[in-house]
Amino acid sequence: MSGAARPDRYAVVGHPVAHSRSPSIHAEFARATGQSLEYGRMDVLPEHFVVELRAFFSGGGRGVNVTVPHKEAAFTLVDATTERAARGGAVNTIAVRPDGSLLGDNTDGAGLVTDLERNLDVTLARRRILILGAGGATRGVLAPLLARGPASIAIANRTPGRATALAATFADLGDVVGGAYGVVDGGRWDIVINATSASLAGEVPPLAAGAIDGATVCYDMAYAPDDTAFTRLARERGAGETHMGWGMLVEQAAEAFLVWRGVRPVTGAILARLRAGG
Ligand code: ATR
């Protein structure tokens, strides 16, 4: 009967999740790598997260991608975490291990680093990096960014205490400081990363005058068909390059696919299509 067995099941779990690109990305990865799997969407309220996930896995589900607002809840749900998930206290990928236990991983940072270095040819080593925002998005990428050996990372945030606390958590990994806009963001930066959720509301964090010039790479973790408010502002201020987070989205997905299936899909074609507005 094994020929009639149902394909392995995966899903993206979030709230809201209707517009998630993950199902189409993973379906394309599966086709391209010849893997047989199903990948769906689970719109789950925070108060139902644990029950729904337990039901998914006891029903035979093999893995999930976790998105807003569940990444910290996922961290506490799993039986074990990878080092990169433990560092950030957040899980975006859960895999069922051979013994049935749940492994929590976080592929967001690897996705960002791969996009910057491999897709966009941006050097991180010895660069001055400014990160705007000190929420879960920043927490998830700090360790992989620091591992690339930047000269320094500054985290600026509307609520300065969150940024100083975050910087202190990662201080053993490199030169990282946190604080308020207008305080830690002085001088010019080689790379400015918007990790706030301001873009989602069409707003921009306060980008310091003089922070960017024609050699600065500006990257918004958010993405939109044309521009985000941040990439538009950065271009108006004369940034050398502006990028949205399409590549981070696709690369974190490829990394999750690797965790689940043992094969890393090629990302170029799907990324080009998403960037072109698909
Ligand atoms: P997530 O876990 O998805 O990153 P979060 O923890 O709520 O979400 O973090 C959102 C980040 O965007 C925070 O850094 C937040 O600043 P505060 O810590 O001061 O709340 C930032 N943010 C959201 N809207 C913003 C805006 N309009 N201007 C500047 N920063 C904003």
Boltz pocket constraint, residues with backbone or C-beta under 6 A from the ligand:
constraints:
  - pocket:
      binder: B
      contacts: [[A, 68], [A, 132], [A, 133], [A, 134], [A, 135], [A, 136], [A, 137], [A, 138], [A, 157], [A, 158], [A, 159], [A, 160], [A, 162], [A, 195], [A, 196], [A, 197], [A, 198], [A, 203], [A, 204], [A, 205], [A, 206]]
      max_distance: 6.0
